[in-house]
Amino acid sequence: MAETWQAVGIVLGILIFATGVAVITRIFSAHRIEGQTFSMVVLGVAGVVGIAGFRIGWDAVGFLTLCFSVSAIPMAIEYYSRFVAEQKKANKAAERMINGDSSEDR
């Protein structure tokens, strides 16, 4: 019976954590903080795995942290490189407009 209540408490803790992350995401979106998606996913996964550690054990949390960290590296490189490329493209377009570029590809 104690394990059941522990599981209920952990699930409620995850619900409260997820609600907090959703509120933070809404605040960041309102302030137009660019590049937030990857960071919010990392925060969400880390929080859920960390809270689940009370049930699954800290050795499992360590292993899951290692697994998620390794999988996050290529995703982070892709996400941020795409973000930087889009920003450079937008900056070039703005620079052309400021300089009065009259080319056809405007």
C-alpha positions, 0 to 999 in steps of 0.5 A, a space after each residue: 500500500 505504501 508503494 501505491 501512495 509513493 507512486 501517486 505522490 510521484 505522479 502528482 509531483 510530476 504534474 506540478 513540475 510539468 505545470 510549472 514548466 508550461 508556465 515558464 514556457 508561456 512566459 518565455 514565449 510572451 517575451 519572444 526568447 528565441 531558441 528556447 525549445 531545446 532548453 525547455 525539452 531538456 528541463 522537462 526530461 531532466 525534471 521528470 527523470 529526477 522526480 522518478 528517481 524516488 521510485 526507480 532508484 538513483 542508479 537508474 536515474 544516472 544511467 538515464 541521464 547519461 543516455 539522454 545526454 548522449 542522445 541530446 548532443 546531435 539534436 542540440 547541434 542540429 537545433 542550434 545550427 539551424 537557429 543560427 543559420 535562420 538568424 544569419 539569413 534574417 540579418 542579411 535580409 534586414 541589411 539588404 533592406 537598410 542598404 536599399 538593395 533593389 535586386 529581384 530576389 528581395 
